[in-house]
């Protein structure tokens, strides 16, 4: 598998990060689940953003992460595979029967020689390589089976938006709960700070494969959030706050918003 490294912007990663990369557990591979069928936005991975498919924006950002030894798109549709291979990326076909992105990446991860599997959502075209590197480094904490990112919500329209997943963490930065509802609930007059979840998951490979075999829990089915399965079965998720502005693509209308954000922040 080709190495997909390189330090973005020429900046050297911090010493603790280099130590983690060169430890015994240092092989990380990113998998981007991408399916063509979507009730809200069919063909979403191939939607054009500034003239390039969205999946290409995500793939190229991931390929700049120094923590990764490879990037693979996991898809159930030959059209997506052909586009990825067309811009020089690597894609693998998976079963059409998977009910979640976690199941799709687990199929690919099962055959990989990797200690860490990075699940990068294909609808996050504003993702930056340093976000991946920072998130991978969270697994230096041996208590964590998974890691992810959060960002303070500054646009109040995102608070009630059910497409924006909110997260609450404890004093050590471990996730307590994820929800599409505004959490924590503000009772009386206390104004809360809300954090949105950024669509990246870092797994220890053995945790990912174990979770694949576990049945869905009630909270996961109610919220349609796969990470709640991990919390339900006692896996700890370390969460790092980022200041990088992102905007996921959930509907065709989001393409225009993302193009405006990219013009502003990139």
C-alpha positions as CSV (number, residue, x, y, z in Angstrom):
1,X,0.0,0.0,0.0
2,X,1.5,3.4,-1.0
3,X,2.5,5.8,1.8
4,X,0.2,8.8,1.9
5,X,2.2,11.0,4.1
6,X,3.8,14.5,3.9
7,X,3.7,17.3,6.4
8,X,1.0,19.8,5.4
9,X,2.4,23.4,5.1
10,X,5.9,22.2,5.9
11,X,5.3,22.4,9.7
12,X,6.9,19.7,11.8
13,X,4.5,17.7,14.0
14,X,5.0,18.0,17.8
15,X,7.5,15.7,19.6
16,X,4.8,13.7,21.4
17,X,3.2,12.9,18.1
18,X,6.4,11.7,16.6
19,X,7.0,9.4,19.5
20,X,3.5,7.9,19.1
21,X,4.0,7.4,15.4
22,X,7.3,5.5,16.0
23,X,6.0,3.4,18.8
24,X,5.1,-0.3,18.4
25,X,1.6,0.7,17.4
26,X,2.2,3.0,14.5
27,X,0.5,1.8,11.4
28,X,-2.7,3.7,10.6
29,X,-4.9,3.4,7.5
30,X,-7.8,5.7,6.7
31,X,-10.9,4.3,5.1
32,X,-13.6,6.5,3.6
33,X,-17.0,4.8,3.4
34,X,-18.8,6.0,0.3
35,X,-22.1,4.7,-0.9
36,X,-24.0,6.0,-3.9
37,X,-27.5,5.5,-2.7
38,X,-28.9,8.1,-0.3
39,X,-32.5,9.0,0.4
40,X,-31.6,12.7,0.9
41,X,-28.8,13.1,-1.7
42,X,-28.3,10.2,-4.2
43,X,-24.8,10.2,-5.6
44,X,-23.5,12.5,-2.9
45,X,-19.8,11.4,-3.0
46,X,-19.7,12.4,-6.7
47,X,-21.3,15.8,-6.2
48,X,-19.0,18.5,-7.6
49,X,-17.5,21.1,-5.3
50,X,-15.5,23.7,-7.2
51,X,-15.4,21.4,-10.2
52,X,-14.1,18.3,-8.3
53,X,-16.0,15.4,-6.8
54,X,-16.5,15.7,-3.1
55,X,-14.9,12.3,-2.5
56,X,-11.7,13.7,-4.1
57,X,-11.6,16.7,-1.7
58,X,-11.8,14.3,1.2
59,X,-9.3,11.8,-0.2
60,X,-6.7,14.4,-1.0
61,X,-7.0,16.0,2.4
62,X,-6.5,12.6,4.1
63,X,-3.5,11.8,1.9
64,X,-1.6,14.8,3.4
65,X,-1.8,13.4,6.9
66,X,1.6,12.3,8.2
67,X,0.0,9.8,10.6
68,X,-1.4,7.7,7.8
69,X,0.2,4.8,5.9
70,X,-2.6,4.7,3.3
71,X,-6.0,5.9,2.3
72,X,-8.8,3.7,0.8
73,X,-12.3,4.5,-0.3
74,X,-14.7,1.7,0.6
75,X,-17.7,1.7,-1.8
76,X,-20.5,-0.5,-3.0
77,X,-20.8,1.3,-6.4
78,X,-18.6,0.9,-9.4
79,X,-19.2,4.6,-10.4
80,X,-17.5,5.8,-7.2
81,X,-14.7,3.3,-7.6
82,X,-14.0,4.5,-11.2
83,X,-14.0,8.2,-10.2
84,X,-11.5,7.5,-7.3
85,X,-9.2,5.4,-9.5
86,X,-9.5,8.1,-12.1
87,X,-7.9,10.8,-9.9
88,X,-5.2,8.3,-8.7
89,X,-6.8,7.1,-5.5
90,X,-7.3,3.6,-4.1
91,X,-10.8,2.1,-3.8
92,X,-12.2,-1.3,-2.7
93,X,-15.6,-2.7,-3.5
94,X,-17.7,-3.8,-0.5
95,X,-21.0,-5.6,0.0
96,X,-24.2,-3.6,-0.7
97,X,-25.9,-5.1,2.4
98,X,-24.1,-3.0,5.0
99,X,-26.4,-0.9,7.2
100,X,-23.7,1.5,8.4
101,X,-20.4,3.0,7.5
102,X,-18.8,1.2,10.4
103,X,-19.8,-2.2,9.0
104,X,-18.4,-1.1,5.6
105,X,-15.0,0.0,6.9
106,X,-14.8,-3.1,9.1
107,X,-15.1,-5.3,6.0
108,X,-12.0,-3.6,4.5
109,X,-10.2,-3.4,7.9
110,X,-10.5,-7.1,8.4
111,X,-8.0,-7.7,5.7
112,X,-5.6,-4.9,6.6
113,X,-2.3,-5.1,8.4
114,X,-2.9,-2.0,10.6
115,X,-3.1,-1.2,14.2
116,X,-5.3,1.9,13.8
117,X,-8.2,2.4,11.4
118,X,-9.4,5.9,10.7
119,X,-13.0,6.3,9.5
120,X,-13.3,9.5,7.6
121,X,-16.7,10.6,6.6
122,X,-16.9,11.2,2.8
123,X,-19.2,14.2,3.3
124,X,-16.6,16.3,5.2
125,X,-14.9,18.1,2.3
126,X,-13.5,20.8,4.6
127,X,-11.5,18.2,6.6
128,X,-7.8,19.1,7.1
129,X,-4.8,16.8,7.4
130,X,-3.8,18.1,10.8
131,X,-7.2,17.3,12.2
132,X,-6.5,13.6,11.3
133,X,-3.0,13.7,12.8
134,X,-4.2,15.3,16.1
135,X,-7.0,12.8,16.4
136,X,-4.8,9.7,15.8
137,X,-2.4,11.0,18.5
138,X,-5.3,10.8,21.0
139,X,-4.9,7.0,21.0
140,X,-1.6,7.5,22.9
141,X,-4.0,7.4,25.9
142,X,-4.3,3.6,26.4
143,X,-7.7,4.0,28.0
144,X,-9.2,5.1,24.7
145,X,-10.5,2.6,22.2
146,X,-11.7,5.4,19.9
147,X,-11.0,9.1,19.3
148,X,-12.8,11.9,17.5
149,X,-13.1,15.7,17.3
150,X,-15.6,18.4,18.4
151,X,-15.9,22.1,17.7
152,X,-17.7,24.8,19.6
153,X,-20.9,25.8,17.8
154,X,-20.9,29.5,17.1
155,X,-23.8,29.5,14.6
156,X,-26.9,29.3,16.6
157,X,-28.8,27.9,13.7
158,X,-26.8,24.7,14.1
159,X,-28.0,24.0,17.7
160,X,-31.5,22.8,16.8
161,X,-30.4,21.3,13.4
162,X,-30.8,17.5,13.7
163,X,-28.1,17.0,10.9
164,X,-25.6,18.6,13.3
165,X,-24.6,16.0,16.0
166,X,-23.9,17.4,19.4
167,X,-21.5,15.9,22.0
168,X,-21.0,16.2,25.7
169,X,-17.6,15.2,27.2
170,X,-16.3,14.6,30.8
171,X,-13.5,16.4,32.6
172,X,-10.8,14.2,30.9
173,X,-12.2,14.7,27.4
174,X,-14.0,11.4,27.1
175,X,-17.5,11.4,25.4
176,X,-20.5,11.1,27.7
177,X,-23.1,11.2,24.9
178,X,-23.8,12.2,21.3
179,X,-27.2,13.4,20.1
180,X,-29.0,15.1,17.3
181,X,-30.9,17.1,20.0
182,X,-29.3,20.1,21.7
183,X,-27.4,18.7,24.6
184,X,-26.9,19.6,27.4
185,X,-30.5,20.8,27.8
186,X,-30.7,24.3,29.2
187,X,-33.1,24.4,32.2
188,X,-34.0,27.7,33.7
189,X,-31.8,30.6,32.5
190,X,-28.3,29.1,32.3
191,X,-26.9,29.4,28.8
192,X,-25.0,26.3,27.7
193,X,-22.1,25.9,25.3
194,X,-22.8,23.4,22.5
195,X,-20.2,21.4,20.7
196,X,-20.8,19.7,17.4
197,X,-19.2,16.4,16.5
198,X,-16.8,16.4,13.5
199,X,-17.1,13.3,11.2
200,X,-13.9,11.4,11.9
201,X,-13.5,8.3,14.0
202,X,-10.2,6.7,15.0
203,X,-10.4,3.1,16.1
204,X,-8.1,0.6,17.5
205,X,-8.5,-2.1,14.9
206,X,-9.6,-4.8,17.4
207,X,-12.2,-2.5,18.8
208,X,-13.7,-1.8,15.4
209,X,-13.9,-5.5,14.5
210,X,-15.5,-6.3,17.9
211,X,-18.1,-3.6,17.5
212,X,-19.0,-4.9,14.1
213,X,-20.2,-8.1,15.8
214,X,-22.2,-6.4,18.5
215,X,-26.0,-5.8,18.1
216,X,-27.3,-2.2,17.8
217,X,-28.4,-0.6,21.0
218,X,-31.7,1.3,21.5
219,X,-29.9,4.7,21.6
220,X,-28.1,4.0,18.4
221,X,-31.3,3.0,16.6
222,X,-33.2,6.0,18.0
223,X,-30.6,8.6,17.1
224,X,-29.2,6.8,14.1
225,X,-25.7,7.4,15.5
226,X,-23.2,4.5,15.3
227,X,-20.9,5.9,18.0
228,X,-23.6,5.3,20.6
229,X,-23.0,1.5,20.1
230,X,-19.4,2.0,21.4
231,X,-20.5,3.9,24.4
232,X,-23.3,1.4,25.2
233,X,-20.8,-1.5,25.3
234,X,-18.3,0.4,27.4
235,X,-15.7,1.6,24.9
236,X,-14.2,4.9,25.7
237,X,-14.1,7.7,23.1
238,X,-11.5,10.4,23.6
239,X,-12.6,13.8,22.1
240,X,-10.3,16.7,21.1
241,X,-11.6,20.2,20.5
242,X,-10.7,21.7,17.2
243,X,-11.0,25.3,16.1
244,X,-11.1,24.4,12.4
245,X,-14.4,25.4,10.7
246,X,-16.1,22.5,9.0
247,X,-19.5,21.9,7.3
248,X,-20.7,18.5,6.4
249,X,-22.7,17.9,3.2
250,X,-26.1,16.4,4.0
251,X,-28.3,17.8,1.2
252,X,-27.7,19.3,-2.2
253,X,-28.2,22.8,-0.7
254,X,-25.1,22.2,1.4
255,X,-22.9,22.2,-1.7
256,X,-23.3,26.0,-2.1
257,X,-22.6,26.6,1.6
258,X,-19.4,24.5,1.5
259,X,-18.1,26.3,-1.6
260,X,-18.6,29.6,0.3
261,X,-16.8,28.2,3.4
262,X,-14.0,26.9,1.3
263,X,-13.6,30.3,-0.4
264,X,-13.4,31.9,3.1
265,X,-11.2,29.4,5.0
266,X,-9.0,27.8,2.4
